[in-house]
Amino acid sequence: MNILLTIVLTAFLVGIAVVLLGVKVFFVKDGRFPSGHAHDNDRLRQKGIGCHRDM
């Protein structure tokens, strides 16, 4: 019974984390996750840091 409680609690916490991380995606019209690529970051481009895909 103890392991079942652990599995249910873990699934619940992971579900909450997914919902909180995706609030903008789920609840905003045309919402998207921000890009993590260096070529989309102005500050990195100003420092001369580029994406490995652009090389």
C-alpha positions as CSV (number, residue, x, y, z in Angstrom):
1,M,0.0,0.0,0.0
2,N,2.9,2.3,0.8
3,I,4.3,2.0,-2.8
4,L,0.9,2.7,-4.3
5,L,0.7,5.9,-2.4
6,T,4.2,6.9,-3.5
7,I,3.3,6.2,-7.2
8,V,0.0,8.2,-7.0
9,L,1.7,11.1,-5.2
10,T,4.5,11.2,-7.8
11,A,2.1,11.1,-10.7
12,F,0.1,13.9,-9.1
13,L,3.2,16.1,-8.6
14,V,4.5,15.5,-12.1
15,G,1.0,16.4,-13.5
16,I,1.0,19.7,-11.5
17,A,4.5,20.5,-12.8
18,V,3.5,19.9,-16.4
19,V,0.4,22.1,-16.1
20,L,2.4,24.9,-14.4
21,L,5.2,24.8,-16.9
22,G,2.7,24.9,-19.8
23,V,0.3,27.6,-18.5
24,K,1.2,29.9,-21.4
25,V,0.9,27.2,-24.0
26,F,-2.4,25.8,-22.6
27,F,-4.2,29.0,-21.7
28,V,-3.0,31.7,-24.1
29,K,-4.2,31.8,-27.7
30,D,-1.3,30.9,-30.0
31,G,0.9,30.4,-26.9
32,R,4.3,28.7,-27.5
33,F,7.2,27.6,-25.4
34,P,10.1,30.1,-25.7
35,S,12.9,29.1,-28.0
36,G,16.0,27.8,-26.4
37,H,18.3,28.2,-29.4
38,A,21.1,30.7,-29.3
39,H,20.2,32.3,-32.6
40,D,16.9,33.4,-31.1
41,N,18.5,35.2,-28.2
42,D,19.5,38.8,-28.9
43,R,21.8,39.0,-25.9
44,L,23.8,36.0,-27.1
45,R,24.0,37.3,-30.6
46,Q,25.4,40.6,-29.3
47,K,28.2,38.7,-27.5
48,G,29.0,36.9,-30.7
49,I,27.7,33.5,-29.5
50,G,25.9,31.6,-32.2
51,C,24.0,28.4,-32.6
52,H,26.0,25.3,-33.5
53,R,23.5,24.7,-36.3
54,D,24.5,27.9,-38.0
55,M,28.2,26.9,-38.3
